[in-house]
Amino acid sequence: MPEDFDEVLPRRNSESFKWRTYPPDVLPLFVADMDFKSPARVAQALRRYIDEGVFGYPRGLHSFDASELPSLSDIVVERMDRRYGWRITPEDVVYIPGVVPGLNLACHAVSSKGGAVLVQPPVYPPILSAPVNAHQNRQEAELERAADGSYSINWDTFESAITPETRMVILCNPHNPVGKMFGPEDLARIAEPCLSKDVVICSDEIHSDLVFGGRRHTPLASIDYEIAQRTITFVGPSKTFNLAGLQCAFAIIPNADLRRRFQAAREGLTPWINAPGIIAAQAAYRECQPWLDELLLYLERNRDFLNHFVRTELPGIRMTIPEATHLAWLDCRDLRLTNPYEFFLNHARVALSDGSTFGPGGAGFLRLNFACPRRTLEDALERIRRACFATGPPAPLGTS
């Protein structure tokens, strides 16, 4: 039976950060969870667990060792091999409650007095804050934006940003918010100065399943053995299957010494993954590929509808077309608004993510989450269109 991604779910009375942050008349298209029902097979597995009526400690409580979760660790190993040709072992997999805690743990694991972590803004805000939380200096190698809205790495900027103080580079691939996928050539070039200067790479690949146009994601650590030995990779089912509230993710760390340092950084601080998260991950990875296949088609149609609407109905706004993720990066600078986020919140009653929170290169931009029923997306875009024209079309560049 086909999935009904057009169904508009009544989430305002649910325990939803997305739908309970703003007043009831505001449409929220900001935080990156989806307004679709999670796969039915996941709900069935959780229902069986709930019906047992006992909610004790799950396996893996004390050591966080993948060997204590053999069925799930084997699933992760098989998935990496089947989807990406990346061969790992169960021992490489460390279970964590989410990518954001993982990013912070990675920064603590490599920290040293006077150390620094390099990031590539505009980028997911928790990536910007993780080095500071670990008392590291934050270095920046801003991505370069072309006239067509696409992004790339300025290699001179990137390589010169790696200094003797740099302990780690955080890569976001696919990139949040610009939706870029870094291919094997880019990834090898990113890794080259890191290997030569003994720098760890932390690769956030949480959106790796959400790719469009027949593209295939390449895990950084899959390229080469030496790269894998310097890399911490984060993956998980949360974005793919809309399971973020269940808090289950994985750090894949082939290097045993680096893995020990990562595990030591969380000792006594990071909670174990919860039993519903384990059960949901197992069901999603084992049984829900057909659901994901349908989801990707729906998301790609939403992306293309959004792009067409922006080009034809929203003069003054330009969109970077994402190769992956369900997030669109909107350039609103030609609208000449003091704060696009506040303008559309107040005048359109649509809540988007403020580009300025994504660091350098983000001011004047907005991030829009298009993982919602088409009717919701149409409503939000029509509100934005009316708000734009209520103040008149933007003046051409170079005029006052």
C-alpha positions in Angstrom: 0.0 0.0 0.0 1.5 3.4 -1.0 2.5 5.8 1.8 0.3 8.8 2.3 2.8 11.6 2.6 0.0 14.1 1.7 -1.7 13.5 5.0 -1.6 16.6 7.2 -1.0 15.4 10.8 -2.4 17.3 13.8 0.9 17.8 15.7 0.1 21.0 17.6 -1.1 19.1 20.7 1.7 16.5 20.5 5.0 16.6 22.3 6.6 18.4 19.3 9.3 21.1 19.7 8.6 22.0 16.1 4.9 22.6 16.5 4.8 24.0 20.0 7.6 26.6 19.8 5.5 29.3 18.1 1.8 30.5 18.4 -0.9 28.4 16.7 -1.2 30.7 13.7 2.5 30.2 12.7 3.5 27.5 10.2 6.8 26.0 11.4 9.3 24.9 8.7 12.4 25.4 10.7 13.8 22.4 12.8 14.8 19.4 10.7 12.2 16.8 11.5 9.5 15.7 9.0 5.8 16.1 9.2 5.2 12.6 8.0 4.3 9.5 10.0 7.3 7.3 10.7 7.3 3.9 9.0 4.4 1.6 10.1 6.9 -1.2 10.8 8.7 1.0 13.3 5.4 1.8 15.1 4.5 -1.9 15.2 7.8 -2.8 16.7 7.5 -0.1 19.4 3.9 -1.1 20.0 5.0 -4.7 20.8 7.6 -3.3 23.2 5.1 -1.1 24.9 2.5 -4.0 25.2 5.1 -6.0 27.2 4.7 -3.3 29.9 8.2 -3.5 31.2 10.7 -0.6 30.6 13.9 -1.7 32.1 17.5 -1.0 31.2 18.4 -1.9 27.6 21.5 -3.9 26.5 24.7 -1.9 26.3 24.0 0.0 29.5 27.5 0.0 31.0 30.1 -0.3 28.3 28.2 1.2 25.3 30.0 -1.6 23.4 28.5 -2.6 20.1 29.2 -6.2 20.9 26.4 -6.1 23.5 24.0 -5.2 20.7 24.9 -7.8 18.2 21.8 -7.7 16.1 21.8 -3.9 15.7 25.6 -3.7 15.2 25.4 -6.4 12.5 22.7 -4.4 10.8 24.8 -1.3 10.7 27.8 -3.2 9.4 25.7 -4.8 6.6 24.1 -1.5 5.7 27.4 0.4 5.3 28.7 -2.4 3.1 25.5 -2.7 1.0 24.8 1.0 0.4 28.4 2.4 0.2 30.8 -0.5 -0.2 32.3 0.5 3.2 33.5 -2.5 5.2 33.6 -2.0 8.9 33.4 -4.3 11.9 30.9 -4.3 14.8 33.8 -3.2 17.1 34.0 0.0 15.1 30.5 1.1 16.0 29.9 3.2 19.1 26.3 3.9 20.2 25.4 7.5 21.1 22.1 9.3 21.8 22.5 11.7 18.9 24.9 13.4 16.5 25.0 16.6 18.5 26.3 14.9 21.7 28.7 13.0 19.3 30.1 16.2 17.9 30.8 17.6 21.4 32.3 14.3 22.5 34.6 14.3 19.5 35.8 17.8 20.3 36.5 16.8 23.9 38.3 13.6 22.7 40.8 15.5 20.7 41.1 18.6 22.9 44.3 20.0 24.3 45.3 23.3 25.7 45.5 25.9 22.9 43.9 23.5 20.4 41.5 24.4 17.6 38.8 22.9 15.5 38.1 23.9 11.9 34.5 24.3 10.6 33.1 25.2 7.2 30.3 27.8 7.5 27.6 28.5 6.8 26.9 25.3 8.7 24.6 23.6 11.2 24.8 25.7 14.4 25.7 22.9 16.8 28.8 22.3 14.7 29.8 26.0 15.3 29.3 25.6 19.1 30.9 22.2 19.7 34.5 23.5 19.6 33.7 26.3 22.1 32.0 23.8 24.4 35.2 21.8 24.5 37.3 24.9 25.2 38.8 24.8 21.8 39.3 27.7 19.4 37.1 27.7 16.4 38.7 28.2 13.0 36.6 28.9 9.9 37.1 28.1 6.2 33.9 29.6 4.7 32.4 27.8 1.7 32.4 29.7 -1.5 29.1 30.6 -3.2 28.9 30.8 -7.0 26.5 33.1 -8.9 24.2 30.2 -9.5 23.8 29.6 -5.8 26.0 26.4 -5.7 28.7 26.1 -3.0 32.2 24.7 -3.2 35.4 24.7 -1.1 38.0 27.4 -1.7 41.0 25.1 -1.4 43.5 27.9 -0.7 41.2 29.1 2.2 40.7 25.6 3.5 44.4 24.5 3.5 45.7 27.8 4.9 43.1 27.6 7.7 44.7 24.4 9.0 47.4 25.5 11.4 49.7 23.8 14.0 46.9 24.4 16.5 44.3 22.5 14.5 43.3 19.2 16.2 40.2 18.4 14.2 38.2 19.4 11.1 34.4 19.0 11.2 32.9 18.0 7.9 29.2 18.1 7.2 28.3 15.8 4.3 25.7 16.1 2.9 26.0 19.7 4.0 23.5 21.3 6.2 22.2 23.9 5.2 23.4 24.2 1.6 22.6 20.7 0.6 25.9 20.0 -1.2 27.2 16.4 -1.5 31.0 16.2 -1.5 32.2 13.5 -3.9 35.3 11.3 -3.7 37.7 13.8 -5.3 36.6 16.6 -2.9 36.8 14.2 0.1 40.3 13.0 -0.8 41.4 16.6 -1.1 39.9 17.5 2.3 41.7 14.5 3.8 45.1 15.2 2.3 46.2 18.1 4.6 44.6 16.5 7.6 46.6 13.3 7.1 49.9 15.2 6.6 49.3 17.4 9.6 47.9 14.7 12.0 44.5 16.2 12.2 41.4 14.2 13.0 38.3 14.5 10.8 34.8 14.4 12.3 32.3 13.7 9.5 28.6 14.4 10.2 26.9 12.1 7.6 23.4 12.0 9.3 21.7 13.0 6.0 23.5 10.4 3.9 20.3 8.5 3.1 18.4 11.5 1.8 20.0 12.1 -1.6 18.3 13.0 -4.9 18.7 12.4 -8.6 20.2 8.9 -8.4 23.3 10.2 -6.6 25.2 8.0 -4.2 26.7 9.2 -1.0 30.4 8.5 -0.3 31.4 8.1 3.3 34.7 9.9 3.8 36.2 7.0 5.7 35.4 4.6 2.9 37.9 6.1 0.5 41.1 4.9 2.0 42.4 3.0 5.0 44.6 5.8 6.3 41.7 8.3 6.0 39.5 5.9 8.0 42.2 5.7 10.7 41.8 9.5 11.2 38.0 9.8 11.0 35.0 9.7 13.3 31.8 9.3 11.2 28.3 10.0 12.5 25.3 8.2 11.0 21.9 7.2 12.3 18.2 6.6 11.4 16.8 9.8 12.8 16.7 12.0 9.7 16.1 9.1 7.3 13.1 7.6 9.1 11.9 10.6 11.2 13.0 9.1 14.5 14.8 12.1 16.1 12.8 11.9 19.3 14.0 8.4 20.0 17.7 9.3 20.3 19.7 6.6 18.7 22.8 7.3 16.5 26.2 5.7 15.8 29.8 6.9 15.8 31.9 4.7 13.5 35.5 4.8 14.5 37.8 2.2 13.0 40.9 3.4 14.8 40.9 1.6 18.2 43.0 4.3 20.0 40.7 7.1 18.7 37.7 5.1 19.7 39.0 4.7 23.2 39.6 8.4 23.5 36.0 9.0 22.2 34.6 6.6 24.8 36.6 8.1 27.6 35.3 11.6 26.8 31.7 10.5 27.5 32.4 8.4 30.6 29.8 9.3 33.3 28.4 12.2 31.2 26.5 10.9 28.1 23.4 8.8 28.7 23.0 5.4 27.1 20.7 5.0 24.2 17.2 4.1 25.2 15.4 0.9 24.4 12.8 2.4 22.1 15.6 4.0 20.0 17.3 0.6 19.7 14.0 -1.1 18.6 13.1 1.6 16.2 16.6 1.6 14.5 16.5 -2.2 14.1 13.0 -2.1 12.5 13.8 0.9 10.3 17.0 -0.6 8.9 15.7 -4.1 8.5 12.2 -3.5 7.1 11.6 0.1 5.9 13.6 0.6 2.7 10.4 0.6 0.6 9.1 3.5 2.8 12.4 5.4 2.3 12.2 4.8 -1.5 8.7 6.4 -1.6 9.8 9.2 0.8 12.7 10.2 -1.5 10.4 10.6 -4.5 8.0 12.7 -2.5 10.8 14.9 -1.1 12.4 15.4 -4.6 9.0 16.5 -6.0 8.6 18.9 -3.0 12.1 20.3 -3.7 11.3 20.9 -7.4 8.0 22.5 -6.6 9.6 24.8 -4.1 12.4 25.7 -6.6 9.8 26.5 -9.3 7.8 28.6 -6.9 10.8 30.6 -5.8 11.9 31.3 -9.4 8.5 32.3 -10.7 6.7 33.8 -7.7 9.3 35.2 -5.3 11.4 37.8 -7.0 14.2 38.9 -4.6 14.7 35.3 -3.3 17.1 32.8 -4.8 17.3 29.2 -3.8 20.3 26.8 -3.7 19.0 23.6 -5.1 19.9 20.8 -2.6 21.5 17.6 -3.9 20.6 16.0 -0.6 18.7 16.6 2.7 15.2 18.0 3.0 16.4 21.5 3.6 16.5 24.5 1.2 18.8 27.4 1.6 17.1 30.7 0.5 19.1 33.8 -0.3 16.9 36.8 0.7 19.5 39.5 0.5 17.9 41.2 -2.5 14.8 41.8 -0.5 16.9 44.3 1.6 15.2 43.3 4.8 16.9 44.0 8.2 16.1 40.5 9.4 14.4 38.1 6.9 13.6 35.6 9.7 11.7 38.2 11.8 10.1 39.6 8.7 8.5 36.4 7.6 7.7 35.3 11.1 5.8 38.6 11.8 4.3 39.3 8.3 3.8 35.8 6.9 3.5 33.8 10.1 6.0 31.3 8.8 8.9 30.2 11.0 12.1 29.4 9.2 15.6 29.0 10.4 17.6 32.3 10.7 20.6 32.1 8.4 22.7 34.3 10.7 22.8 31.4 13.2 24.7 29.3 10.7 27.8 31.5 11.0 29.7 33.6 8.3 28.0 33.6 5.0 24.5 33.1 6.6 23.3 36.6 7.1 20.4 37.4 4.8 19.6 33.7 4.3 16.9 31.4 5.6 16.7 27.6 5.8 13.4 26.0 4.9 12.4 22.4 5.8 10.3 21.0 2.9 9.7 17.6 4.5 6.0 18.3 4.9 2.8 17.5 3.0 2.5 19.5 -0.2 -0.5 21.4 1.1 1.5 22.7 4.1 4.4 23.7 1.8 1.9 25.5 -0.6 0.3 27.3 2.3 3.7 28.5 3.6 4.9 29.7 0.2 1.7 31.6 -0.5 2.0 33.3 2.9 5.6 34.3 2.0 4.6 35.5 -1.4 1.8 37.7 0.0 4.2 39.1 2.6 6.8 40.0 0.0 4.3 41.9 -2.2 2.6 43.6 0.7 5.7 45.7 1.0 6.2 45.9 -2.8 8.6 44.1 -5.0 12.3 44.5 -4.1 14.3 47.3 -5.7 16.9 46.3 -8.2 20.4 45.9 -6.9 22.3 49.1 -6.9 19.3 51.4 -6.3 18.3 52.9 -3.0 
